[in-house]
Amino acid sequence: NELLFELRLDPLTPAASLSRKRFDALWTRLVDVMRASAAKGRIVFAPGRARARSVYKRDACARCATPIAVSTIGGRTAYACPQCQR
């Protein structure tokens, strides 16, 4: 949720449609999060970023105050800002 928000990606974006640049940016951040989470023994939402949670379980977007959209994707809950993550 948070990494997709950070990169302004809609959670419904097919992975195959990402440009190489967008894929690499997402992969790099995912690796950062996984390493930080493993080191701390818990999930770290956005290591090295000022806002720990921008959309996850929030009522409104931390960036633009738009109400957060909640959906289910593959049996998992997804939180996204319909304004920032088009």
C-alpha positions as a Markdown table, in Angstrom:
| # | Residue | x | y | z |
|---|---|---|---|---|
| 1 | Asn | 0.0 | 0.0 | 0.0 |
| 2 | Glu | 2.6 | 2.6 | 1.1 |
| 3 | Leu | 5.1 | 1.9 | -1.6 |
| 4 | Leu | 2.5 | 2.0 | -4.3 |
| 5 | Phe | 1.4 | 5.3 | -2.9 |
| 6 | Glu | 4.9 | 6.6 | -2.7 |
| 7 | Leu | 5.4 | 5.8 | -6.4 |
| 8 | Arg | 1.9 | 7.0 | -7.3 |
| 9 | Leu | 0.9 | 3.5 | -8.7 |
| 10 | Asp | -2.7 | 2.3 | -8.7 |
| 11 | Pro | -2.8 | -1.1 | -7.0 |
| 12 | Leu | -4.7 | -2.4 | -10.0 |
| 13 | Thr | -1.9 | -1.6 | -12.4 |
| 14 | Pro | -0.8 | -4.8 | -14.1 |
| 15 | Ala | 2.8 | -5.5 | -13.4 |
| 16 | Ala | 3.5 | -6.3 | -17.1 |
| 17 | Ser | 2.4 | -2.7 | -17.9 |
| 18 | Leu | 5.1 | -1.0 | -15.8 |
| 19 | Ser | 8.0 | 0.6 | -17.6 |
| 20 | Arg | 11.5 | -0.7 | -16.8 |
| 21 | Lys | 12.2 | 2.5 | -14.9 |
| 22 | Arg | 9.0 | 2.2 | -12.8 |
| 23 | Phe | 9.6 | -1.5 | -12.1 |
| 24 | Asp | 13.2 | -0.8 | -11.0 |
| 25 | Ala | 12.0 | 2.0 | -8.7 |
| 26 | Leu | 9.4 | -0.3 | -7.1 |
| 27 | Trp | 11.9 | -3.2 | -6.8 |
| 28 | Thr | 14.5 | -1.0 | -5.2 |
| 29 | Arg | 12.0 | 0.3 | -2.6 |
| 30 | Leu | 10.7 | -3.2 | -1.9 |
| 31 | Val | 14.2 | -4.4 | -1.2 |
| 32 | Asp | 14.7 | -1.5 | 1.2 |
| 33 | Val | 11.5 | -2.3 | 3.0 |
| 34 | Met | 12.3 | -6.0 | 3.2 |
| 35 | Arg | 15.8 | -5.4 | 4.6 |
| 36 | Ala | 14.6 | -2.9 | 7.1 |
| 37 | Ser | 11.7 | -5.2 | 8.2 |
| 38 | Ala | 14.0 | -8.2 | 8.6 |
| 39 | Ala | 16.5 | -6.2 | 10.6 |
| 40 | Lys | 13.7 | -4.9 | 13.0 |
| 41 | Gly | 11.8 | -8.2 | 13.1 |
| 42 | Arg | 8.6 | -6.4 | 12.1 |
| 43 | Ile | 7.0 | -4.8 | 9.0 |
| 44 | Val | 8.5 | -1.3 | 8.4 |
| 45 | Phe | 6.1 | 0.6 | 6.1 |
| 46 | Ala | 8.5 | 3.1 | 4.5 |
| 47 | Pro | 12.1 | 3.1 | 5.8 |
| 48 | Gly | 13.9 | 6.4 | 5.4 |
| 49 | Arg | 10.7 | 8.3 | 4.7 |
| 50 | Ala | 9.2 | 11.0 | 6.9 |
| 51 | Arg | 5.6 | 9.7 | 6.7 |
| 52 | Ala | 5.3 | 6.1 | 7.9 |
| 53 | Arg | 1.7 | 5.7 | 6.8 |
| 54 | Ser | 0.1 | 7.8 | 4.1 |
| 55 | Val | -2.8 | 5.5 | 3.0 |
| 56 | Tyr | -2.8 | 2.3 | 5.1 |
| 57 | Lys | -5.8 | 2.3 | 7.4 |
| 58 | Arg | -6.3 | 6.0 | 7.0 |
| 59 | Asp | -9.5 | 7.9 | 6.3 |
| 60 | Ala | -7.9 | 10.5 | 4.0 |
| 61 | Cys | -4.8 | 10.8 | 2.0 |
| 62 | Ala | -1.9 | 12.3 | 3.8 |
| 63 | Arg | -0.9 | 14.1 | 0.6 |
| 64 | Cys | -4.2 | 15.6 | -0.8 |
| 65 | Ala | -6.8 | 14.8 | 1.9 |
| 66 | Thr | -9.0 | 12.8 | -0.6 |
| 67 | Pro | -10.9 | 9.9 | 1.1 |
| 68 | Ile | -8.9 | 6.6 | 0.8 |
| 69 | Ala | -10.4 | 3.9 | -1.4 |
| 70 | Val | -10.4 | 0.4 | 0.1 |
| 71 | Ser | -10.6 | -2.6 | -2.1 |
| 72 | Thr | -9.8 | -6.3 | -2.1 |
| 73 | Ile | -7.2 | -7.6 | -4.5 |
| 74 | Gly | -6.4 | -11.3 | -4.5 |
| 75 | Gly | -8.0 | -11.7 | -1.1 |
| 76 | Arg | -6.0 | -8.9 | 0.4 |
| 77 | Thr | -7.1 | -5.4 | 1.5 |
| 78 | Ala | -5.7 | -2.6 | -0.6 |
| 79 | Tyr | -5.7 | 1.1 | 0.4 |
| 80 | Ala | -5.1 | 3.7 | -2.2 |
| 81 | Cys | -5.7 | 7.4 | -2.9 |
| 82 | Pro | -7.9 | 7.7 | -6.1 |
| 83 | Gln | -6.5 | 11.1 | -6.7 |
| 84 | Cys | -2.7 | 10.5 | -6.3 |
| 85 | Gln | -2.6 | 6.9 | -7.6 |
| 86 | Arg | -4.2 | 7.1 | -11.0 |
